[in-house]
Each structure stands twice: as structure tokens, then as C-alpha cells.
């Protein structure tokens, strides 16, 4: 596949500013060097959206009950527990990608 054409199509599909001279796809080494870190960033986003949608589907963002629950389940214990446990405690289940897929209109 023509990587420059593919990069240009992604840029156009996502309304990114033009930078036709950079050959970005040839110089973005971070995905090779920091692949696990980028996966971690993405999984954090998945969990954040899952938590956000749980609150939104409850009584909404302005409900102090949800704010207190978030504070108690996630903020107060913070680094004393595994983050996975904190999110599961808040959600009442394991985090999953469904809210993320809905938010970004992803299929599959």
C-alpha cells in the first residue's frame, strides 16, 4: 500500500491541517518505541468514557450522589489500589469498550 496516500486519506477524513512536506508516516517512530504506552493511553480513554457514560446514564453529571460515589470509589483510594479495581468498584463491573465504541461510532 502507498503509505503517503494512506496518510493523506486519514488526514483528509479527520480534518487535520495539511502538512504535505512532512512525510509524517515515515517519521512517526513513537508507535514502534512506545507501543505499550499508546495502548495504555487508549485503554485509559476507554475507561474514562465508560465511567462518564455510567454517570450520564444515571441521574446525570450534576447529581451529587454520582460525584460522591466517584470520589469514594476512585479518588479517595487513588494509588492505594490497582486502578482496575477502582474502576470496577465504581462501575459495578469490569470496564469494557461498549461506551467507547458508541462515543466514536465504531462498529464491531
Biopython code that builds the backbone (N, CA, C, O; Angstrom):
import numpy as np
from Bio.PDB.StructureBuilder import StructureBuilder

atoms = [
    (1, "UNK", "N", (0.837, -1.193, 0.000)),
    (1, "UNK", "CA", (0.000, 0.000, 0.000)),
    (1, "UNK", "C", (0.876, 1.248, 0.000)),
    (1, "UNK", "O", (1.978, 1.247, 0.547)),
    (2, "UNK", "N", (0.387, 2.274, -0.599)),
    (2, "UNK", "CA", (1.095, 3.553, -0.655)),
    (2, "UNK", "C", (0.863, 4.284, 0.669)),
    (2, "UNK", "O", (-0.215, 4.829, 0.905)),
    (3, "UNK", "N", (1.880, 4.288, 1.523)),
    (3, "UNK", "CA", (1.740, 4.871, 2.864)),
    (3, "UNK", "C", (1.458, 6.373, 2.830)),
    (3, "UNK", "O", (0.700, 6.886, 3.653)),
    (4, "UNK", "N", (2.065, 7.064, 1.885)),
    (4, "UNK", "CA", (1.818, 8.514, 1.798)),
    (4, "UNK", "C", (0.363, 8.788, 1.412)),
    (4, "UNK", "O", (-0.266, 9.694, 1.960)),
    (5, "UNK", "N", (-0.169, 8.009, 0.474)),
    (5, "UNK", "CA", (-1.575, 8.178, 0.074)),
    (5, "UNK", "C", (-2.501, 7.821, 1.228)),
    (5, "UNK", "O", (-3.489, 8.514, 1.472)),
    (6, "UNK", "N", (-2.185, 6.743, 1.940)),
    (6, "UNK", "CA", (-2.993, 6.344, 3.087)),
    (6, "UNK", "C", (-2.999, 7.437, 4.157)),
    (6, "UNK", "O", (-4.050, 7.781, 4.697)),
    (7, "UNK", "N", (-1.815, 7.977, 4.456)),
    (7, "UNK", "CA", (-1.706, 9.053, 5.442)),
    (7, "UNK", "C", (-2.517, 10.272, 5.000)),
    (7, "UNK", "O", (-3.198, 10.898, 5.813)),
    (8, "UNK", "N", (-2.444, 10.602, 3.730)),
    (8, "UNK", "CA", (-3.195, 11.747, 3.213)),
    (8, "UNK", "C", (-4.701, 11.515, 3.336)),
    (8, "UNK", "O", (-5.443, 12.439, 3.670)),
    (9, "UNK", "N", (-5.156, 10.288, 3.070)),
    (9, "UNK", "CA", (-6.586, 9.978, 3.204)),
    (9, "UNK", "C", (-7.043, 10.101, 4.654)),
    (9, "UNK", "O", (-8.122, 10.631, 4.919)),
    (10, "UNK", "N", (-6.235, 9.618, 5.591)),
    (10, "UNK", "CA", (-6.565, 9.741, 7.009)),
    (10, "UNK", "C", (-6.627, 11.209, 7.401)),
    (10, "UNK", "O", (-7.541, 11.630, 8.110)),
    (11, "UNK", "N", (-5.656, 11.984, 6.940)),
    (11, "UNK", "CA", (-5.618, 13.416, 7.242)),
    (11, "UNK", "C", (-6.884, 14.108, 6.733)),
    (11, "UNK", "O", (-7.492, 14.905, 7.447)),
    (12, "UNK", "N", (-7.272, 13.799, 5.503)),
    (12, "UNK", "CA", (-8.466, 14.426, 4.924)),
    (12, "UNK", "C", (-9.744, 13.967, 5.631)),
    (12, "UNK", "O", (-10.635, 14.778, 5.886)),
    (13, "UNK", "N", (-9.837, 12.680, 5.947)),
    (13, "UNK", "CA", (-11.025, 12.143, 6.618)),
    (13, "UNK", "C", (-11.222, 12.725, 8.009)),
    (13, "UNK", "O", (-12.347, 12.779, 8.507)),
    (14, "UNK", "N", (-10.141, 13.158, 8.637)),
    (14, "UNK", "CA", (-10.209, 13.644, 10.015)),
    (14, "UNK", "C", (-10.015, 15.145, 10.142)),
    (14, "UNK", "O", (-9.808, 15.658, 11.242)),
    (15, "UNK", "N", (-10.080, 15.845, 9.029)),
    (15, "UNK", "CA", (-9.965, 17.305, 9.008)),
    (15, "UNK", "C", (-8.699, 17.810, 9.689)),
    (15, "UNK", "O", (-8.730, 18.814, 10.401)),
    (16, "UNK", "N", (-7.596, 17.118, 9.472)),
    (16, "UNK", "CA", (-6.324, 17.552, 10.040)),
    (16, "UNK", "C", (-5.702, 18.609, 9.135)),
    (16, "UNK", "O", (-5.921, 18.601, 7.924)),
    (17, "UNK", "N", (-4.941, 19.500, 9.709)),
    (17, "UNK", "CA", (-4.310, 20.556, 8.933)),
    (17, "UNK", "C", (-3.302, 19.974, 7.958)),
    (17, "UNK", "O", (-2.622, 19.000, 8.280)),
    (18, "UNK", "N", (-3.198, 20.555, 6.778)),
    (18, "UNK", "CA", (-2.271, 20.000, 5.784)),
    (18, "UNK", "C", (-0.809, 20.244, 6.146)),
    (18, "UNK", "O", (-0.435, 21.314, 6.627)),
    (19, "UNK", "N", (-0.018, 19.247, 5.905)),
    (19, "UNK", "CA", (1.422, 19.345, 6.067)),
    (19, "UNK", "C", (2.026, 18.400, 5.041)),
    (19, "UNK", "O", (2.593, 17.365, 5.392)),
    (20, "UNK", "N", (1.901, 18.758, 3.796)),
    (20, "UNK", "CA", (2.248, 17.874, 2.695)),
    (20, "UNK", "C", (3.734, 17.588, 2.597)),
    (20, "UNK", "O", (4.121, 16.620, 1.942)),
    (21, "UNK", "N", (4.571, 18.382, 3.214)),
    (21, "UNK", "CA", (6.015, 18.209, 3.095)),
    (21, "UNK", "C", (6.621, 17.341, 4.187)),
    (21, "UNK", "O", (7.796, 16.988, 4.092)),
    (22, "UNK", "N", (5.875, 16.988, 5.206)),
    (22, "UNK", "CA", (6.480, 16.336, 6.373)),
    (22, "UNK", "C", (6.731, 14.841, 6.202)),
    (22, "UNK", "O", (7.612, 14.293, 6.864)),
    (23, "UNK", "N", (5.980, 14.170, 5.333)),
    (23, "UNK", "CA", (6.060, 12.706, 5.224)),
    (23, "UNK", "C", (5.925, 12.086, 6.618)),
    (23, "UNK", "O", (6.716, 11.236, 7.026)),
    (24, "UNK", "N", (4.904, 12.538, 7.321)),
    (24, "UNK", "CA", (4.668, 12.171, 8.712)),
    (24, "UNK", "C", (4.722, 10.658, 8.947)),
    (24, "UNK", "O", (5.300, 10.203, 9.934)),
    (25, "UNK", "N", (4.126, 9.888, 8.046)),
    (25, "UNK", "CA", (4.071, 8.442, 8.258)),
    (25, "UNK", "C", (5.458, 7.805, 8.242)),
    (25, "UNK", "O", (5.645, 6.703, 8.758)),
    (26, "UNK", "N", (6.420, 8.492, 7.655)),
    (26, "UNK", "CA", (7.788, 7.960, 7.591)),
    (26, "UNK", "C", (8.620, 8.376, 8.794)),
    (26, "UNK", "O", (9.712, 7.849, 9.009)),
    (27, "UNK", "N", (8.114, 9.312, 9.572)),
    (27, "UNK", "CA", (8.930, 9.843, 10.662)),
    (27, "UNK", "C", (8.315, 9.673, 12.051)),
    (27, "UNK", "O", (8.919, 10.084, 13.041)),
    (28, "UNK", "N", (7.148, 9.087, 12.140)),
    (28, "UNK", "CA", (6.486, 8.938, 13.439)),
    (28, "UNK", "C", (6.903, 7.616, 14.064)),
    (28, "UNK", "O", (6.187, 6.620, 13.956)),
    (29, "UNK", "N", (8.057, 7.605, 14.715)),
    (29, "UNK", "CA", (8.596, 6.399, 15.306)),
    (29, "UNK", "C", (8.007, 6.037, 16.647)),
    (29, "UNK", "O", (8.306, 4.968, 17.178)),
    (30, "UNK", "N", (7.177, 6.894, 17.212)),
    (30, "UNK", "CA", (6.641, 6.653, 18.545)),
    (30, "UNK", "C", (5.842, 5.349, 18.636)),
    (30, "UNK", "O", (5.851, 4.690, 19.676)),
    (31, "UNK", "N", (5.166, 4.982, 17.575)),
    (31, "UNK", "CA", (4.373, 3.765, 17.641)),
    (31, "UNK", "C", (5.258, 2.537, 17.793)),
    (31, "UNK", "O", (4.830, 1.530, 18.358)),
    (32, "UNK", "N", (6.464, 2.610, 17.303)),
    (32, "UNK", "CA", (7.390, 1.491, 17.460)),
    (32, "UNK", "C", (8.046, 1.546, 18.832)),
    (32, "UNK", "O", (8.216, 0.516, 19.484)),
    (33, "UNK", "N", (8.408, 2.726, 19.266)),
    (33, "UNK", "CA", (9.128, 2.870, 20.528)),
    (33, "UNK", "C", (8.214, 2.840, 21.746)),
    (33, "UNK", "O", (8.625, 2.379, 22.811)),
    (34, "UNK", "N", (7.000, 3.318, 21.609)),
    (34, "UNK", "CA", (6.119, 3.486, 22.755)),
    (34, "UNK", "C", (4.781, 2.769, 22.581)),
    (34, "UNK", "O", (3.764, 3.225, 23.103)),
    (35, "UNK", "N", (4.774, 1.675, 21.866)),
    (35, "UNK", "CA", (3.512, 0.999, 21.549)),
    (35, "UNK", "C", (2.705, 0.671, 22.805)),
    (35, "UNK", "O", (1.500, 0.919, 22.844)),
    (36, "UNK", "N", (3.343, 0.127, 23.815)),
    (36, "UNK", "CA", (2.612, -0.230, 25.032)),
    (36, "UNK", "C", (2.051, 1.011, 25.714)),
    (36, "UNK", "O", (0.951, 0.976, 26.264)),
    (37, "UNK", "N", (2.799, 2.103, 25.679)),
    (37, "UNK", "CA", (2.326, 3.347, 26.267)),
    (37, "UNK", "C", (1.093, 3.873, 25.552)),
    (37, "UNK", "O", (0.152, 4.336, 26.198)),
    (38, "UNK", "N", (1.087, 3.807, 24.236)),
    (38, "UNK", "CA", (-0.075, 4.277, 23.490)),
    (38, "UNK", "C", (-1.280, 3.393, 23.750)),
    (38, "UNK", "O", (-2.405, 3.885, 23.837)),
    (39, "UNK", "N", (-1.057, 2.089, 23.875)),
    (39, "UNK", "CA", (-2.162, 1.199, 24.236)),
    (39, "UNK", "C", (-2.708, 1.604, 25.603)),
    (39, "UNK", "O", (-3.920, 1.656, 25.807)),
    (40, "UNK", "N", (-1.803, 1.890, 26.531)),
    (40, "UNK", "CA", (-2.228, 2.314, 27.868)),
    (40, "UNK", "C", (-3.044, 3.591, 27.833)),
    (40, "UNK", "O", (-4.046, 3.709, 28.539)),
    (41, "UNK", "N", (-2.621, 4.560, 27.008)),
    (41, "UNK", "CA", (-3.375, 5.808, 26.878)),
    (41, "UNK", "C", (-4.775, 5.522, 26.342)),
    (41, "UNK", "O", (-5.761, 6.077, 26.827)),
    (42, "UNK", "N", (-4.851, 4.660, 25.347)),
    (42, "UNK", "CA", (-6.144, 4.354, 24.745)),
    (42, "UNK", "C", (-7.046, 3.631, 25.744)),
    (42, "UNK", "O", (-8.234, 3.939, 25.839)),
    (43, "UNK", "N", (-6.491, 2.668, 26.493)),
    (43, "UNK", "CA", (-7.295, 1.952, 27.471)),
    (43, "UNK", "C", (-7.777, 2.896, 28.570)),
    (43, "UNK", "O", (-8.890, 2.739, 29.074)),
    (44, "UNK", "N", (-6.963, 3.859, 28.940)),
    (44, "UNK", "CA", (-7.385, 4.861, 29.916)),
    (44, "UNK", "C", (-8.570, 5.650, 29.384)),
    (44, "UNK", "O", (-9.510, 5.941, 30.123)),
    (45, "UNK", "N", (-8.527, 5.994, 28.108)),
    (45, "UNK", "CA", (-9.643, 6.709, 27.475)),
    (45, "UNK", "C", (-10.903, 5.839, 27.474)),
    (45, "UNK", "O", (-12.000, 6.331, 27.739)),
    (46, "UNK", "N", (-10.744, 4.552, 27.178)),
    (46, "UNK", "CA", (-11.881, 3.623, 27.202)),
    (46, "UNK", "C", (-12.532, 3.628, 28.587)),
    (46, "UNK", "O", (-13.754, 3.722, 28.706)),
    (47, "UNK", "N", (-11.705, 3.528, 29.629)),
    (47, "UNK", "CA", (-12.237, 3.506, 30.990)),
    (47, "UNK", "C", (-12.890, 4.833, 31.362)),
    (47, "UNK", "O", (-13.943, 4.855, 31.999)),
    (48, "UNK", "N", (-12.265, 5.934, 30.966)),
    (48, "UNK", "CA", (-12.817, 7.258, 31.281)),
    (48, "UNK", "C", (-14.197, 7.438, 30.648)),
    (48, "UNK", "O", (-15.114, 7.949, 31.290)),
    (49, "UNK", "N", (-14.342, 7.025, 29.407)),
    (49, "UNK", "CA", (-15.633, 7.163, 28.724)),
    (49, "UNK", "C", (-16.656, 6.227, 29.357)),
    (49, "UNK", "O", (-17.827, 6.584, 29.483)),
    (50, "UNK", "N", (-16.227, 5.040, 29.752)),
    (50, "UNK", "CA", (-17.127, 4.095, 30.416)),
    (50, "UNK", "C", (-17.647, 4.700, 31.724)),
    (50, "UNK", "O", (-18.843, 4.627, 32.003)),
    (51, "UNK", "N", (-16.769, 5.290, 32.517)),
    (51, "UNK", "CA", (-17.167, 5.933, 33.778)),
    (51, "UNK", "C", (-18.096, 7.116, 33.494)),
    (51, "UNK", "O", (-19.129, 7.272, 34.145)),
    (52, "UNK", "N", (-17.721, 7.947, 32.518)),
    (52, "UNK", "CA", (-18.528, 9.120, 32.167)),
    (52, "UNK", "C", (-19.951, 8.711, 31.768)),
    (52, "UNK", "O", (-20.929, 9.313, 32.210)),
    (53, "UNK", "N", (-20.046, 7.675, 30.924)),
    (53, "UNK", "CA", (-21.372, 7.251, 30.469)),
    (53, "UNK", "C", (-22.187, 6.638, 31.607)),
    (53, "UNK", "O", (-23.411, 6.764, 31.628)),
    (54, "UNK", "N", (-21.527, 5.985, 32.540)),
    (54, "UNK", "CA", (-22.238, 5.432, 33.704)),
    (54, "UNK", "C", (-22.884, 6.573, 34.502)),
    (54, "UNK", "O", (-24.035, 6.478, 34.928)),
    (55, "UNK", "N", (-22.125, 7.640, 34.691)),
    (55, "UNK", "CA", (-22.652, 8.800, 35.413)),
    (55, "UNK", "C", (-23.780, 9.452, 34.611)),
    (55, "UNK", "O", (-24.841, 9.764, 35.153)),
    (56, "UNK", "N", (-23.540, 9.650, 33.331)),
    (56, "UNK", "CA", (-24.524, 10.311, 32.466)),
    (56, "UNK", "C", (-25.828, 9.508, 32.382)),
    (56, "UNK", "O", (-26.919, 10.080, 32.373)),
    (57, "UNK", "N", (-25.702, 8.191, 32.321)),
    (57, "UNK", "CA", (-26.900, 7.347, 32.243)),
    (57, "UNK", "C", (-27.627, 7.256, 33.580)),
    (57, "UNK", "O", (-28.808, 6.911, 33.634)),
    (58, "UNK", "N", (-26.912, 7.569, 34.656)),
    (58, "UNK", "CA", (-27.557, 7.606, 35.976)),
    (58, "UNK", "C", (-28.434, 8.840, 36.041)),
    (58, "UNK", "O", (-29.282, 9.048, 35.173)),
    (59, "UNK", "N", (-28.242, 9.644, 37.040)),
    (59, "UNK", "CA", (-29.035, 10.865, 37.164)),
    (59, "UNK", "C", (-28.347, 12.074, 36.551)),
    (59, "UNK", "O", (-28.811, 13.202, 36.716)),
    (60, "UNK", "N", (-27.256, 11.850, 35.853)),
    (60, "UNK", "CA", (-26.600, 12.938, 35.158)),
    (60, "UNK", "C", (-25.392, 13.494, 35.888)),
    (60, "UNK", "O", (-25.106, 13.139, 37.032)),
    (61, "UNK", "N", (-24.701, 14.365, 35.197)),
    (61, "UNK", "CA", (-23.426, 14.902, 35.667)),
    (61, "UNK", "C", (-23.558, 15.838, 36.864)),
    (61, "UNK", "O", (-22.589, 16.046, 37.594)),
    (62, "UNK", "N", (-24.712, 16.386, 37.067)),
    (62, "UNK", "CA", (-24.882, 17.343, 38.171)),
    (62, "UNK", "C", (-25.423, 16.712, 39.445)),
    (62, "UNK", "O", (-25.664, 17.402, 40.435)),
    (63, "UNK", "N", (-25.609, 15.414, 39.414)),
    (63, "UNK", "CA", (-26.136, 14.723, 40.591)),
    (63, "UNK", "C", (-25.005, 14.513, 41.600)),
    (63, "UNK", "O", (-24.043, 13.804, 41.304)),
    (64, "UNK", "N", (-25.107, 15.118, 42.785)),
    (64, "UNK", "CA", (-24.036, 14.983, 43.773)),
    (64, "UNK", "C", (-23.826, 13.557, 44.260)),
    (64, "UNK", "O", (-22.746, 13.224, 44.747)),
    (65, "UNK", "N", (-24.842, 12.716, 44.135)),
    (65, "UNK", "CA", (-24.694, 11.320, 44.538)),
    (65, "UNK", "C", (-23.625, 10.637, 43.696)),
    (65, "UNK", "O", (-22.798, 9.888, 44.217)),
    (66, "UNK", "N", (-23.646, 10.900, 42.381)),
    (66, "UNK", "CA", (-22.634, 10.303, 41.496)),
    (66, "UNK", "C", (-21.261, 10.899, 41.760)),
    (66, "UNK", "O", (-20.255, 10.192, 41.704)),
    (67, "UNK", "N", (-21.211, 12.172, 42.041)),
    (67, "UNK", "CA", (-19.932, 12.803, 42.374)),
    (67, "UNK", "C", (-19.328, 12.204, 43.624)),
    (67, "UNK", "O", (-18.121, 11.969, 43.692)),
    (68, "UNK", "N", (-20.176, 11.955, 44.623)),
    (68, "UNK", "CA", (-19.704, 11.338, 45.861)),
    (68, "UNK", "C", (-19.248, 9.907, 45.615)),
    (68, "UNK", "O", (-18.222, 9.473, 46.138)),
    (69, "UNK", "N", (-20.016, 9.183, 44.816)),
    (69, "UNK", "CA", (-19.640, 7.799, 44.507)),
    (69, "UNK", "C", (-18.295, 7.759, 43.778)),
    (69, "UNK", "O", (-17.450, 6.917, 44.081)),
    (70, "UNK", "N", (-18.098, 8.664, 42.824)),
    (70, "UNK", "CA", (-16.832, 8.749, 42.085)),
    (70, "UNK", "C", (-15.683, 9.075, 43.044)),
    (70, "UNK", "O", (-14.614, 8.468, 42.980)),
    (71, "UNK", "N", (-15.920, 10.030, 43.922)),
    (71, "UNK", "CA", (-14.896, 10.418, 44.895)),
    (71, "UNK", "C", (-14.534, 9.246, 45.796)),
    (71, "UNK", "O", (-13.356, 8.966, 46.019)),
    (72, "UNK", "N", (-15.539, 8.571, 46.307)),
    (72, "UNK", "CA", (-15.322, 7.462, 47.236)),
    (72, "UNK", "C", (-14.670, 6.253, 46.554)),
    (72, "UNK", "O", (-13.759, 5.636, 47.107)),
    (73, "UNK", "N", (-15.142, 5.926, 45.360)),
    (73, "UNK", "CA", (-14.666, 4.710, 44.684)),
    (73, "UNK", "C", (-13.320, 4.890, 43.992)),
    (73, "UNK", "O", (-12.524, 3.952, 43.935)),
    (74, "UNK", "N", (-13.054, 6.095, 43.462)),
    (74, "UNK", "CA", (-11.859, 6.268, 42.633)),
    (74, "UNK", "C", (-10.860, 7.260, 43.214)),
    (74, "UNK", "O", (-9.677, 6.941, 43.328)),
    (75, "UNK", "N", (-11.310, 8.448, 43.581)),
    (75, "UNK", "CA", (-10.367, 9.486, 44.004)),
    (75, "UNK", "C", (-9.754, 9.232, 45.377)),
    (75, "UNK", "O", (-8.543, 9.371, 45.547)),
    (76, "UNK", "N", (-10.566, 8.866, 46.349)),
    (76, "UNK", "CA", (-10.028, 8.678, 47.703)),
    (76, "UNK", "C", (-9.013, 7.539, 47.789)),
    (76, "UNK", "O", (-7.944, 7.737, 48.367)),
    (77, "UNK", "N", (-9.298, 6.347, 47.237)),
    (77, "UNK", "CA", (-8.300, 5.284, 47.335)),
    (77, "UNK", "C", (-7.093, 5.504, 46.416)),
    (77, "UNK", "O", (-5.990, 5.046, 46.713)),
    (78, "UNK", "N", (-7.307, 6.191, 45.324)),
    (78, "UNK", "CA", (-6.259, 6.545, 44.354)),
    (78, "UNK", "C", (-5.181, 5.480, 44.224)),
    (78, "UNK", "O", (-5.476, 4.352, 43.829)),
    (79, "UNK", "N", (-3.938, 5.818, 44.551)),
    (79, "UNK", "CA", (-2.813, 4.916, 44.344)),
    (79, "UNK", "C", (-2.719, 3.767, 45.328)),
    (79, "UNK", "O", (-1.788, 2.966, 45.239)),
    (80, "UNK", "N", (-3.649, 3.658, 46.263)),
    (80, "UNK", "CA", (-3.569, 2.575, 47.246)),
    (80, "UNK", "C", (-4.088, 1.248, 46.699)),
    (80, "UNK", "O", (-3.875, 0.201, 47.309)),
    (81, "UNK", "N", (-4.767, 1.287, 45.552)),
    (81, "UNK", "CA", (-5.313, 0.075, 44.938)),
    (81, "UNK", "C", (-4.994, 0.089, 43.453)),
    (81, "UNK", "O", (-4.665, 1.127, 42.880)),
    (82, "UNK", "N", (-5.098, -1.065, 42.854)),
    (82, "UNK", "CA", (-4.925, -1.189, 41.413)),
    (82, "UNK", "C", (-6.022, -0.372, 40.720)),
    (82, "UNK", "O", (-7.185, -0.461, 41.113)),
    (83, "UNK", "N", (-5.677, 0.421, 39.697)),
    (83, "UNK", "CA", (-6.687, 1.227, 39.001)),
    (83, "UNK", "C", (-7.850, 0.399, 38.458)),
    (83, "UNK", "O", (-8.988, 0.868, 38.434)),
    (84, "UNK", "N", (-7.570, -0.817, 38.028)),
    (84, "UNK", "CA", (-8.626, -1.691, 37.523)),
    (84, "UNK", "C", (-9.671, -1.944, 38.613)),
    (84, "UNK", "O", (-10.873, -1.928, 38.347)),
    (85, "UNK", "N", (-9.204, -2.176, 39.833)),
    (85, "UNK", "CA", (-10.123, -2.396, 40.959)),
    (85, "UNK", "C", (-10.969, -1.163, 41.234)),
    (85, "UNK", "O", (-12.160, -1.277, 41.525)),
    (86, "UNK", "N", (-10.364, 0.011, 41.144)),
    (86, "UNK", "CA", (-11.095, 1.256, 41.414)),
    (86, "UNK", "C", (-12.217, 1.465, 40.405)),
    (86, "UNK", "O", (-13.343, 1.807, 40.764)),
    (87, "UNK", "N", (-11.886, 1.254, 39.140)),
    (87, "UNK", "CA", (-12.898, 1.438, 38.087)),
    (87, "UNK", "C", (-14.001, 0.397, 38.245)),
    (87, "UNK", "O", (-15.182, 0.725, 38.128)),
    (88, "UNK", "N", (-13.629, -0.842, 38.508)),
    (88, "UNK", "CA", (-14.634, -1.891, 38.694)),
    (88, "UNK", "C", (-15.526, -1.592, 39.895)),
    (88, "UNK", "O", (-16.729, -1.852, 39.869)),
    (89, "UNK", "N", (-14.926, -1.046, 40.939)),
    (89, "UNK", "CA", (-15.704, -0.678, 42.120)),
    (89, "UNK", "C", (-16.745, 0.371, 41.766)),
    (89, "UNK", "O", (-17.886, 0.291, 42.219)),
    (90, "UNK", "N", (-16.364, 1.343, 40.969)),
    (90, "UNK", "CA", (-17.295, 2.402, 40.585)),
    (90, "UNK", "C", (-18.373, 1.882, 39.643)),
    (90, "UNK", "O", (-19.559, 2.153, 39.829)),
    (91, "UNK", "N", (-17.945, 1.127, 38.624)),
    (91, "UNK", "CA", (-18.891, 0.670, 37.606)),
    (91, "UNK", "C", (-19.779, -0.477, 38.088)),
    (91, "UNK", "O", (-20.891, -0.661, 37.594)),
    (92, "UNK", "N", (-19.276, -1.245, 39.056)),
    (92, "UNK", "CA", (-20.002, -2.439, 39.480)),
    (92, "UNK", "C", (-19.800, -3.592, 38.517)),
    (92, "UNK", "O", (-20.553, -4.566, 38.539)),
    (93, "UNK", "N", (-18.792, -3.485, 37.674)),
    (93, "UNK", "CA", (-18.458, -4.498, 36.667)),
    (93, "UNK", "C", (-17.087, -4.158, 36.103)),
    (93, "UNK", "O", (-16.513, -3.121, 36.434)),
    (94, "UNK", "N", (-16.564, -5.030, 35.253)),
    (94, "UNK", "CA", (-15.312, -4.711, 34.577)),
    (94, "UNK", "C", (-15.564, -3.636, 33.524)),
    (94, "UNK", "O", (-16.644, -3.568, 32.938)),
    (95, "UNK", "N", (-14.570, -2.810, 33.294)),
    (95, "UNK", "CA", (-14.666, -1.822, 32.213)),
    (95, "UNK", "C", (-14.720, -2.566, 30.884)),
    (95, "UNK", "O", (-14.137, -3.640, 30.735)),
    (96, "UNK", "N", (-15.425, -1.981, 29.926)),
    (96, "UNK", "CA", (-15.467, -2.579, 28.586)),
    (96, "UNK", "C", (-15.494, -1.478, 27.537)),
    (96, "UNK", "O", (-15.578, -0.295, 27.866)),
    (97, "UNK", "N", (-15.424, -1.870, 26.289)),
    (97, "UNK", "CA", (-15.287, -0.907, 25.193)),
    (97, "UNK", "C", (-16.615, -0.416, 24.617)),
    (97, "UNK", "O", (-16.612, 0.381, 23.679)),
    (98, "UNK", "N", (-17.728, -0.862, 25.144)),
    (98, "UNK", "CA", (-19.017, -0.518, 24.526)),
    (98, "UNK", "C", (-19.288, 0.986, 24.506)),
    (98, "UNK", "O", (-19.693, 1.513, 23.470)),
    (99, "UNK", "N", (-19.079, 1.683, 25.608)),
    (99, "UNK", "CA", (-19.309, 3.132, 25.641)),
    (99, "UNK", "C", (-18.351, 3.845, 24.699)),
    (99, "UNK", "O", (-18.734, 4.814, 24.043)),
    (100, "UNK", "N", (-17.108, 3.375, 24.625)),
    (100, "UNK", "CA", (-16.109, 3.945, 23.722)),
    (100, "UNK", "C", (-16.568, 3.789, 22.272)),
    (100, "UNK", "O", (-16.509, 4.737, 21.489)),
    (101, "UNK", "N", (-17.026, 2.585, 21.923)),
    (101, "UNK", "CA", (-17.484, 2.342, 20.554)),
    (101, "UNK", "C", (-18.689, 3.217, 20.219)),
    (101, "UNK", "O", (-18.786, 3.750, 19.113)),
    (102, "UNK", "N", (-19.599, 3.363, 21.167)),
    (102, "UNK", "CA", (-20.768, 4.214, 20.951)),
    (102, "UNK", "C", (-20.341, 5.663, 20.762)),
    (102, "UNK", "O", (-20.798, 6.336, 19.838)),
    (103, "UNK", "N", (-19.461, 6.140, 21.643)),
    (103, "UNK", "CA", (-18.998, 7.532, 21.595)),
    (103, "UNK", "C", (-18.356, 7.886, 20.265)),
    (103, "UNK", "O", (-18.572, 8.976, 19.736)),
    (104, "UNK", "N", (-17.559, 6.959, 19.720)),
    (104, "UNK", "CA", (-16.837, 7.227, 18.469)),
    (104, "UNK", "C", (-17.461, 6.544, 17.261)),
    (104, "UNK", "O", (-16.852, 6.464, 16.194)),
    (105, "UNK", "N", (-18.692, 6.049, 17.442)),
    (105, "UNK", "CA", (-19.464, 5.444, 16.352)),
    (105, "UNK", "C", (-18.671, 4.345, 15.634)),
    (105, "UNK", "O", (-18.601, 4.303, 14.405)),
    (106, "UNK", "N", (-18.078, 3.460, 16.439)),
    (106, "UNK", "CA", (-17.294, 2.351, 15.905)),
    (106, "UNK", "C", (-18.175, 1.111, 15.830)),
    (106, "UNK", "O", (-19.066, 0.921, 16.658)),
    (107, "UNK", "N", (-17.921, 0.280, 14.847)),
    (107, "UNK", "CA", (-18.676, -0.970, 14.682)),
    (107, "UNK", "C", (-17.800, -2.134, 15.088)),
    (107, "UNK", "O", (-16.572, -2.043, 15.102)),
    (108, "UNK", "N", (-18.464, -3.232, 15.420)),
    (108, "UNK", "CA", (-17.697, -4.453, 15.695)),
    (108, "UNK", "C", (-17.546, -4.793, 17.125)),
    (108, "UNK", "O", (-16.919, -5.799, 17.457)),
]
sb = StructureBuilder()
sb.init_structure("model")
sb.init_model(0)
sb.init_chain("A")
sb.init_seg("    ")
for serial, (resi, resn, name, xyz) in enumerate(atoms, 1):
    if name == "N":
        sb.init_residue(resn, " ", resi, " ")
    sb.init_atom(name, np.array(xyz, "f"), 0.0, 1.0, " ", f" {name:<3s}", serial, name[0])
structure = sb.get_structure()
